């Protein structure tokens, strides 16, 4: 079992930046692949980024490549999502997710393949 708590969201103007954090409970954080997803009103929950257990592998949705960076600090049981050059279409609730599966293939981009989820943090980008 792992509990996840996101923070760092807020209201920002287009072109601005935020750093989202996801704090995980327990002492087995390094045993989980971590992902970030986002969901806008009336939309599906979509993949944003994922990072392997050691942090050596990352993957991003095409829509955020070059603007967002996922990282993790296993000593602090925390995964981060640095979001830069924000656009109004980035407005959504951002969720972190965890699963014990290793980051192989493409499962990490499918929300239904993660077993643990945080409560989400709102990111609003004004034009």
N, C-alpha and C positions, 0 to 999 in steps of 0.2 A: 504494500500500500504506500502511496505517496500523495501528499497534499500539496497543491500548487496555488500560489497567490500572486497575481499580477499587480503591478503598480507602474506609475510613470506616465499614464495617459493625460490628456488635457486638450485645451483649445489652442491652436497655433495657426498663424497665417500661412498661406501658400508660400513655399520656399523655405519654411522653417524646419526645425529638427526637434526630435524627442528621443529619449532613451527609455525604452520599456524594460522592466525587470520582472522576472518570475522567480520567486523564492520557493524552494521545495523543502519539504520536511524529510527527516530521516537521515540515515548515514549511508544509503545506497544510491545516491544521486548519480554517481558515475556509472551505474548499471543501466541507465535509461537513455535512449535516443530522445531528443527533445525537438519539438516543433512549435512554430507560431502559425496561427490561422487567423483570419479576420472575417467578420460578417457584417455587412451593411443592411439597413432595414429592407425587408422584403427580398433579400438575396440569400443564396447558398453560402455556407461556411467554406471559404476558399483557402487553399494552401498559400503561405507566405514564404516560410523558410524552415529549414531543419538542420540539425547538427548532430553528429555522431557522438557516441558515448565519451570518447576521449577529446572531442573537439577537432579532430584532424580532418573531418570531411564536413562540408556544408553544401546545401542546395537551396536554390531560390526560385520562386516563380518568375517567369519572364517579365512580368509587370513591375517588379521591384529590383531587378538586377541592376547593379551600379548605384543604387540609392539606399538600400537597406543592408545592414550587416548583423548577422547572428553570431553570438559568442557565448562561451560559458566559463564559469569559474567553479570547478568542482570542489575546491576547498571551501567555497562560500555557499555551495548548494544553490547556485543562481545561474539562470540563463538570461541573456540580454538580447534585445533587438534595438539597434540603433537605426532610427528612421530619419533620413535626410531628404532634402529637396521635396518636401511633402506637397502633394497635390490634393485638391478637393475630393477627387475620386478615391483617395486613401482613407477617407472618413469611414470609420467602422468601429465595432467592438473587436479588440484584439485579444485572442486567447492563446495561452500556452498549453501544451499537451506533452505527455510523457508516455513512453512505452518501452518495455523491456527488450523488444526485438532489436537486433543489430540493424544498422543502416545499410541494407543491401537492397538491390532492386529499386522499386519505386513506391513501396508501400507507405513511405514516410510522407508522401504528398496526398494521401487519402485520409480525411478526418475520421472516418469510421474505423480505421485501423489502429487508432490510439485508444488506450484503456483509461487514461487519467487526464483530467481537464481542470484548469483553473476557472475562476468566475468571470474573467474578462476585465479589460480596462478600456475605457472609451477614448478614442482619438478623433478629434474633430478638426478639420482643416478648412479655414475660411478663405474665400477668394478675394 
